[in-house]
């Protein structure tokens, strides 16, 4: 998606002239690097913990200071869903938090891309209750997913995190909306629905990018039409 915007910028001049895109390609670089050297399925950060077994890292998407560690997270440093020693114990999450705070009201939409399950989710992740403005979030999600599905026929489920997949407190989208003040906050779980899971073959990656880019354009055009002066 970044490549498309950059290399074909003339095509998207209207969007790029009216909407700012802030991109963090990987918000867990140490953990990502570790997947190439030691554990292909590693998901956590690589920080030191007080584990007597030498377990490292915290789940980046359980570490945010909004209903932290209330549900769907673990206090065990050896768990894959370890929430950390405290909210924002992980430097990686503090970096993202500080950037959201720095940009403040400039941010109209927060999108965090994960895998897998083909879900377009919005808050809340800590409760089955919905935000007061959930219909606004749902409407934009429906439009984005319609554009996504039109490319390759890929089906996505839409809804709040708790009601769509499971309850998990301390997520970045919940914090972005609940604390950061970003009205439209989404977690997008990309392909597939479990046949390949986290081991999506290379042949599926570009098509996934193509369809997701169409959804991104819908969101960006919404921002342009709603907020651009």
Residue pairs with C-beta under 8 A, 6 or more apart in sequence:
1 209
1 212
1 213
1 216
2 23
2 25
4 12
4 213
5 12
5 15
5 16
5 21
9 16
12 217
14 224
15 217
15 220
15 221
15 224
18 224
18 228
19 220
19 223
19 224
19 228
20 106
21 220
22 99
22 103
22 107
24 96
24 99
26 32
27 60
27 92
27 93
27 95
27 96
28 44
28 45
28 60
28 92
29 92
30 45
30 46
30 92
31 42
31 43
31 44
31 45
31 46
31 57
31 60
34 42
34 46
35 41
35 42
40 199
41 198
42 57
43 59
43 80
44 56
44 57
44 58
44 59
44 60
44 80
44 82
45 56
45 57
45 58
45 60
45 90
45 92
46 56
46 57
47 56
47 57
47 58
47 89
47 90
47 91
48 56
49 55
49 56
49 57
49 58
49 77
49 82
49 85
50 77
50 85
51 77
51 78
53 78
55 77
55 78
55 82
56 77
57 82
58 77
58 82
58 83
58 84
58 85
58 89
58 90
59 73
59 80
59 81
59 82
59 83
59 84
60 90
60 92
60 93
60 172
61 112
61 114
61 168
61 170
61 171
61 172
62 68
62 69
62 72
62 73
62 74
62 81
62 82
62 83
62 84
62 168
62 169
62 170
62 171
63 83
63 84
63 87
63 88
63 89
63 90
63 93
63 170
64 87
64 88
64 93
64 97
64 170
64 171
64 172
64 174
64 175
65 87
65 88
65 97
65 170
65 175
65 179
66 126
66 169
66 170
66 171
66 174
66 175
66 178
66 179
67 126
67 127
67 169
67 170
67 174
67 178
68 83
68 86
68 87
68 169
68 170
69 75
69 83
69 169
69 170
70 126
70 169
70 170
71 126
71 167
71 168
71 169
72 81
72 125
72 126
72 166
72 167
72 168
72 169
73 81
73 82
73 83
73 168
73 169
73 170
74 80
74 81
74 82
74 83
75 82
75 83
76 82
81 168
83 170
84 90
87 170
88 94
88 97
93 172
96 172
97 175
97 180
100 107
100 110
100 176
100 180
100 182
101 180
104 181
105 181
107 176
107 180
107 182
108 182
108 183
108 184
108 223
108 226
108 227
109 182
109 183
109 184
109 185
109 186
109 219
109 222
109 223
110 172
110 173
110 176
110 177
110 180
110 182
110 184
110 185
110 186
111 186
111 188
111 216
111 219
112 172
112 173
112 186
112 187
112 188
113 188
113 190
113 212
114 187
114 188
114 189
114 190
115 189
115 190
115 191
115 198
115 200
116 189
116 190
116 191
116 192
116 193
116 194
116 196
116 197
116 198
116 200
117 157
117 165
117 189
117 193
117 194
118 154
118 155
118 156
118 157
118 189
118 190
118 191
118 192
118 193
119 156
119 157
119 158
119 159
119 164
119 165
119 187
119 188
119 189
120 141
120 144
120 145
120 156
120 157
120 158
120 186
120 188
120 189
120 215
121 158
121 159
121 160
121 161
121 164
121 165
121 173
121 186
121 187
121 188
121 189
122 131
122 134
122 137
122 138
122 141
122 159
122 160
122 161
122 173
122 177
122 184
122 185
122 186
122 187
123 131
123 137
123 160
123 161
123 171
123 173
123 174
123 177
123 178
123 185
124 130
124 131
124 160
124 161
124 162
124 174
124 178
125 160
125 161
125 162
125 167
125 168
125 169
125 170
125 171
125 173
125 174
125 187
126 162
126 167
126 168
126 169
126 170
126 171
126 174
127 162
127 167
128 160
128 162
128 163
128 167
130 160
130 163
131 137
131 160
131 177
133 183
134 160
136 183
136 184
137 183
137 184
137 185
137 186
138 158
138 159
140 184
140 218
140 219
140 222
141 158
141 186
142 158
143 218
143 222
144 215
144 216
144 218
144 219
145 156
145 158
145 215
146 218
147 214
147 215
147 217
147 218
148 154
148 156
148 211
148 212
148 214
148 215
149 155
149 156
149 211
150 214
151 207
151 210
151 211
151 214
152 207
152 210
152 211
154 191
154 208
154 211
157 164
158 164
161 167
161 168
161 171
161 173
161 174
161 187
162 168
165 189
171 187
172 187
173 185
173 186
173 187
174 185
176 182
176 185
177 183
177 185
184 219
188 212
188 215
190 208
190 212
191 200
191 204
191 208
192 200
192 204
196 204
200 208
